[in-house]
Amino acid sequence: MPRVKTGVVRRTAHKKVLTANKGYRMTKRKLYKVAKEAYLHAGQYAYNSRRIKKRDFRTLWIGRITAALKLQENPVSYSKFIKAMGDKKVTLNRKSLSELAVKLPEVFSAVFKFTTSK
């Protein structure tokens, strides 16, 4: 069986990594071995950050809801408000509640009054 050289294929693979690393500093964009490591680490950081972003947004939404609850006539804590929502079978999620609190405070007040009324 004749010998097959990998010149074109290897060059294509190397070029893919090196073009992906444009904007990196020093040898991380020039030398393939170093660039490959930087490329793999960047992928891992991106993966982790996609998970962390969800956590950060949930924290932001909870903070907005808490701030809006403090502005109500009879303020209650966030945990008591969420418990009351569960008891009243209100199925608004935290994202939509925070949007209401920021953009439509009168609607949020109506939801608050409904959930906290006995």
C-alpha positions as CSV (number, residue, x, y, z in Angstrom):
1,M,0.0,0.0,0.0
2,P,1.5,3.4,-0.9
3,R,2.3,6.0,1.6
4,V,-0.1,8.9,2.0
5,K,1.1,12.3,3.2
6,T,-1.1,14.5,5.3
7,G,0.3,17.9,4.2
8,V,-3.0,19.5,3.0
9,V,-5.2,18.0,5.7
10,R,-2.8,19.0,8.5
11,R,-2.3,22.5,7.1
12,T,-6.1,23.0,7.0
13,A,-6.5,21.8,10.6
14,H,-3.7,24.0,11.8
15,K,-5.1,27.0,9.8
16,K,-8.5,26.5,11.4
17,V,-7.0,26.8,14.9
18,L,-4.8,29.7,14.1
19,T,-7.5,31.8,12.4
20,A,-9.8,31.1,15.5
21,N,-7.1,32.5,17.7
22,K,-6.9,35.9,16.0
23,G,-6.6,38.6,18.6
24,Y,-4.8,36.4,21.1
25,R,-1.5,37.7,22.4
26,M,2.1,36.6,21.6
27,T,2.6,33.0,20.6
28,K,-1.0,32.0,21.3
29,R,-1.9,33.1,17.9
30,K,1.3,32.2,16.0
31,L,2.6,28.8,17.2
32,Y,0.3,25.9,16.6
33,K,1.1,23.9,19.8
34,V,0.5,26.9,22.1
35,A,-2.5,28.1,20.0
36,K,-4.1,24.7,20.3
37,E,-3.9,24.8,24.1
38,A,-5.3,28.3,24.1
39,Y,-8.1,27.3,21.8
40,L,-9.1,24.3,24.0
41,H,-9.0,26.5,27.2
42,A,-11.1,29.2,25.5
43,G,-13.7,26.5,24.6
44,Q,-13.8,25.4,28.2
45,Y,-14.1,28.9,29.5
46,A,-17.0,29.6,27.1
47,Y,-18.7,26.4,28.2
48,N,-18.4,27.3,31.9
49,S,-19.5,30.9,31.3
50,R,-22.7,29.7,29.5
51,R,-23.6,27.9,32.8
52,I,-22.6,30.8,35.0
53,K,-24.7,33.2,32.9
54,K,-27.8,31.4,33.9
55,R,-26.9,31.7,37.6
56,D,-26.1,35.4,37.3
57,F,-29.4,36.2,35.6
58,R,-31.4,34.3,38.2
59,T,-29.5,36.4,40.9
60,L,-30.4,39.6,39.0
61,W,-34.0,38.7,38.7
62,I,-34.3,37.8,42.4
63,G,-32.6,41.1,43.3
64,R,-35.1,43.1,41.2
65,I,-38.1,41.3,42.7
66,T,-36.7,41.9,46.2
67,A,-36.3,45.6,45.4
68,A,-39.8,45.9,44.0
69,L,-41.2,44.1,47.1
70,K,-39.6,46.7,49.4
71,L,-41.5,49.4,47.6
72,Q,-45.0,47.9,48.2
73,E,-47.3,49.1,50.9
74,N,-46.9,46.1,53.2
75,P,-43.5,44.7,52.2
76,V,-42.8,41.1,52.7
77,S,-39.6,39.1,52.1
78,Y,-38.8,37.5,48.8
79,S,-39.2,34.0,50.3
80,K,-42.6,34.7,51.7
81,F,-43.8,36.2,48.4
82,I,-42.6,33.2,46.4
83,K,-44.4,30.9,49.0
84,A,-47.6,32.9,48.7
85,M,-47.4,32.7,44.9
86,G,-47.1,28.9,45.1
87,D,-50.1,28.8,47.5
88,K,-52.2,30.9,45.1
89,K,-51.1,28.8,42.1
90,V,-49.6,31.8,40.3
91,T,-47.1,30.4,37.7
92,L,-45.1,33.5,36.8
93,N,-41.4,32.7,36.7
94,R,-38.8,35.0,38.1
95,K,-37.7,36.4,34.8
96,S,-41.2,37.6,34.0
97,L,-41.8,38.9,37.5
98,S,-38.6,41.0,37.3
99,E,-39.7,42.4,34.0
100,L,-43.0,43.4,35.5
101,A,-41.3,44.9,38.5
102,V,-39.0,47.1,36.3
103,K,-41.3,48.0,33.3
104,L,-44.8,47.7,34.7
105,P,-44.7,48.4,38.5
106,E,-48.5,48.8,38.7
107,V,-49.0,45.3,37.3
108,F,-46.5,43.9,39.7
109,S,-48.3,45.6,42.5
110,A,-51.5,43.9,41.3
111,V,-49.8,40.6,41.4
112,F,-48.4,41.3,44.8
113,K,-51.8,42.3,46.2
114,F,-53.4,39.2,44.7
115,T,-50.8,36.8,46.2
116,T,-50.6,38.4,49.6
117,S,-54.3,38.8,50.1
118,K,-56.0,36.3,52.4
